[in-house]
Every structure is written in C-alpha cells, then in structure tokens.
Amino acid sequence: MIEYDGATYYGAGPLRQAPETTGRTMPAVRPSCDDSGGQDDQDVRDEPVQVQELAAVDADVAVIAHDGIYVRDGEDLPDVVRSWFHAPRCTTPGAFEVTADWLGVTGPHQAERDGDIELPYRLEVRVTDGPERYVGATVTLRAGTGTDPALSSEDVKQSLWEGGQVTATVRCVEGRYDVVGVRAVH
C-alpha cells in the first residue's frame, strides 16, 4: 500500500514487462505497519517513497513504485496495464542471445549440495540486453538436457547467490524461451 496525493493506492502484483514512464517522480508514503500488538516500544514510522508517473495511465488512477504498479483505491486496473503482468511471447526467428539478471532457478531435481544444479531447469531472469522487445521483461528460460554449455555449480554460487547475470543463446519454440546454451557472466 502507498499513499500518494491524499489517496491510498494498492499493489497490483509483480511486473513481467517494464512500462514506459514520463520521467516525472512524485513523493509518496508507504504507511508503517505496527504488527507488534503494542509490545514493541520502537518508533514505527512511515517510509517516504518516490512514485513514477506512467506514460499510458493518469497518476490519479495508477503509479509505479519499486517495480510494482499501484492502483488508486476505488479505481479499476486499466486494460493497458494488464499486459505488463505477462512476459512477452518469444517470437524472434532463429537463435539469439540475451543477457539477464538471474532471479531464480527451479527444476525437478532436488539439490544435494551447495550450488548443485542439474538439467533440466528453468531460469527466471530479467532481460538487460538482447532484442529490444525483451529488454526489461522478466521471462523464464527453459534449459533442457541438450543445453550446452549449461550452468555449473560454480556458476550458481557466483551468479545466483551473489546477484549476477547470465548470457543465454535462445530459440523460440511455441512462444517459449528454449535455451541452446547458457553461461554465467563473471
């Protein structure tokens, strides 16, 4: 929840695509949450935040803060905003490369030791470089048993745990991001 210009705005969920903003920022407040039941004597204070004006939506309806959309109490989520909650379909012909911030990894194999990673797995990433339509989007890269090179346990330790990046060669298969090869950026 955020309070801006005398109104309450509620978070609408995590973004998968970066919306355009006007560049205008405005002061807002994230109200404090005293969930201690009065047991804690520490000062609980509101947190000042900056919200950004969206290019496609009036600030009286929605704003962006901390990579999330906040919608004014009593307003409906505008249709133009809904697409920002879905990753763009993979549609680029042929193989192409993306560089991305590594957000997480999931797969069917249970890790047995630190940094353990075994194909197949899915990498959740935020694209920072590559074809323009994907830059700024959060997508899932699917690495299968044919992915070569694949990430090593050392890559996992250096990139995932320390907030690194990966570079992947990708092919679009039925709208999905299938990984041909992937490596950590050191």
C-alpha positions as CSV (number, residue, x, y, z in Angstrom):
1,M,0.0,0.0,0.0
2,I,1.2,3.5,-0.8
3,E,-0.4,6.9,0.0
4,Y,0.0,9.5,-2.8
5,D,-1.6,12.9,-3.2
6,G,-4.1,12.2,-0.3
7,A,-5.3,8.8,-1.7
8,T,-4.5,5.2,-1.0
9,Y,-3.0,3.0,-3.8
10,Y,-2.8,-0.8,-3.6
11,G,-0.2,-3.0,-5.2
12,A,-1.5,-5.0,-8.2
13,G,1.3,-7.6,-8.4
14,P,4.8,-8.1,-9.8
15,L,5.5,-6.8,-13.2
16,R,6.8,-9.0,-16.1
17,Q,7.4,-6.1,-18.5
18,A,8.7,-2.6,-17.8
19,P,6.1,0.0,-18.6
20,E,7.1,3.4,-20.1
21,T,7.1,6.3,-17.6
22,T,7.0,10.0,-18.3
23,G,10.2,10.5,-16.1
24,R,8.2,12.5,-13.6
25,T,8.6,11.4,-10.0
26,M,6.4,12.4,-7.1
27,P,6.7,11.9,-3.3
28,A,4.6,9.3,-1.6
29,V,4.5,7.4,1.6
30,R,4.5,3.7,2.5
31,P,2.5,3.7,5.7
32,S,4.1,2.0,8.7
33,C,2.8,-1.4,9.8
34,D,2.7,-1.9,13.6
35,D,2.1,-5.6,13.8
36,S,3.7,-6.0,17.2
37,G,0.4,-5.7,19.1
38,G,1.7,-2.7,21.0
39,Q,4.5,-4.9,22.5
40,D,7.4,-3.0,20.8
41,D,8.5,0.4,22.1
42,Q,10.4,1.2,18.9
43,D,9.2,4.1,16.8
44,V,7.2,2.9,13.9
45,R,7.4,5.4,11.1
46,D,6.0,5.9,7.6
47,E,8.6,5.3,4.8
48,P,8.9,8.1,2.2
49,V,9.0,6.7,-1.3
50,Q,9.0,8.1,-4.8
51,V,6.4,7.0,-7.3
52,Q,6.7,7.5,-11.1
53,E,4.0,8.7,-13.5
54,L,3.1,6.1,-16.1
55,A,3.1,7.3,-19.8
56,A,-0.1,5.3,-20.5
57,V,-2.1,5.9,-17.3
58,D,-3.0,9.0,-15.4
59,A,-1.4,9.2,-11.9
60,D,-4.9,9.6,-10.4
61,V,-5.5,6.0,-11.5
62,A,-2.2,4.2,-11.1
63,V,1.6,4.8,-10.5
64,I,4.7,2.7,-10.4
65,A,7.0,2.3,-7.4
66,H,9.7,-0.3,-6.6
67,D,8.9,-2.2,-9.9
68,G,5.3,-2.6,-9.0
69,I,2.0,-1.0,-10.2
70,Y,-0.1,0.6,-7.5
71,V,-3.8,1.3,-8.3
72,R,-5.8,4.0,-6.6
73,D,-8.5,2.7,-4.1
74,G,-11.8,2.6,-6.0
75,E,-10.3,2.6,-9.4
76,D,-10.1,-0.4,-11.8
77,L,-6.9,-1.8,-13.2
78,P,-6.8,-0.2,-16.7
79,D,-6.7,-2.7,-19.6
80,V,-3.5,-1.2,-20.9
81,V,-1.8,-2.2,-17.7
82,R,-2.8,-5.9,-17.8
83,S,-0.2,-6.9,-20.4
84,W,2.6,-5.7,-18.1
85,F,1.9,-8.6,-15.8
86,H,2.7,-11.2,-18.5
87,A,6.1,-11.9,-20.2
88,P,6.2,-11.2,-23.9
89,R,5.9,-14.4,-26.0
90,C,9.2,-15.5,-27.6
91,T,8.7,-14.7,-31.3
92,T,12.2,-13.9,-32.7
93,P,13.2,-16.3,-35.6
94,G,16.4,-18.2,-35.3
95,A,18.8,-18.3,-32.3
96,F,19.6,-15.0,-30.5
97,E,21.4,-14.0,-27.4
98,V,20.1,-12.4,-24.2
99,T,21.9,-11.2,-21.1
100,A,19.9,-11.1,-18.0
101,D,19.8,-10.6,-14.2
102,W,19.4,-14.0,-12.6
103,L,16.4,-14.0,-10.3
104,G,15.9,-17.7,-9.6
105,V,16.1,-21.3,-10.8
106,T,13.6,-24.2,-10.5
107,G,13.8,-27.8,-11.7
108,P,12.7,-31.4,-10.9
109,H,16.0,-32.4,-9.2
110,Q,16.5,-31.8,-5.5
111,A,19.8,-30.1,-4.8
112,E,22.1,-32.3,-2.7
113,R,24.8,-29.8,-2.0
114,D,25.5,-26.0,-2.3
115,G,25.4,-24.9,-5.9
116,D,24.1,-28.2,-7.2
117,I,22.2,-27.7,-10.5
118,E,21.2,-30.4,-12.9
119,L,19.4,-30.2,-16.3
120,P,16.6,-29.7,-17.0
121,Y,15.8,-26.4,-15.2
122,R,14.1,-23.1,-15.6
123,L,15.8,-19.8,-15.0
124,E,13.7,-16.8,-14.0
125,V,15.6,-13.7,-15.4
126,R,15.1,-10.0,-16.1
127,V,16.5,-9.3,-19.6
128,T,19.0,-6.4,-19.6
129,D,20.4,-6.9,-23.2
130,G,19.1,-8.6,-26.4
131,P,16.3,-8.0,-28.8
132,E,14.5,-4.8,-27.8
133,R,11.1,-6.4,-27.3
134,Y,12.5,-8.5,-24.4
135,V,14.7,-5.9,-22.7
136,G,13.2,-5.0,-19.3
137,A,11.0,-8.1,-19.3
138,T,11.0,-10.9,-16.7
139,V,11.0,-14.2,-18.6
140,T,11.5,-17.9,-17.9
141,L,14.4,-19.6,-19.9
142,R,13.9,-23.3,-20.3
143,A,17.2,-25.3,-20.3
144,G,16.8,-28.9,-21.3
145,T,19.1,-31.9,-21.5
146,G,20.5,-30.7,-24.8
147,T,21.6,-27.3,-23.4
148,D,25.3,-26.9,-24.0
149,P,27.0,-25.2,-22.3
150,A,24.9,-25.5,-19.2
151,L,25.4,-23.8,-15.8
152,S,27.9,-25.3,-13.4
153,S,27.7,-25.4,-9.6
154,E,30.4,-22.6,-9.6
155,D,28.1,-20.5,-11.8
156,V,25.3,-21.0,-9.4
157,K,27.4,-20.0,-6.4
158,Q,28.8,-16.9,-8.2
159,S,25.8,-15.7,-10.1
160,L,22.6,-16.7,-8.2
161,W,23.9,-16.2,-4.7
162,E,25.8,-13.1,-5.4
163,G,23.3,-11.4,-7.7
164,G,24.9,-12.0,-11.1
165,Q,23.9,-12.3,-14.7
166,V,23.7,-15.0,-17.3
167,T,24.1,-14.9,-21.1
168,A,21.9,-17.4,-22.9
169,T,21.6,-18.3,-26.6
170,V,17.8,-18.8,-27.0
171,R,15.4,-20.2,-29.7
172,C,11.7,-19.5,-29.7
173,V,9.7,-22.7,-29.6
174,E,5.9,-22.3,-29.5
175,G,6.3,-18.9,-27.7
176,R,8.7,-20.3,-25.0
177,Y,12.3,-19.3,-24.5
178,D,14.3,-22.6,-25.1
179,V,18.0,-22.4,-24.1
180,V,20.6,-23.6,-26.6
181,G,23.5,-22.7,-24.3
182,V,23.9,-20.6,-21.1
183,R,26.8,-19.3,-19.1
184,A,27.3,-17.0,-16.1
185,V,28.7,-13.6,-16.6
186,H,31.7,-13.3,-14.2
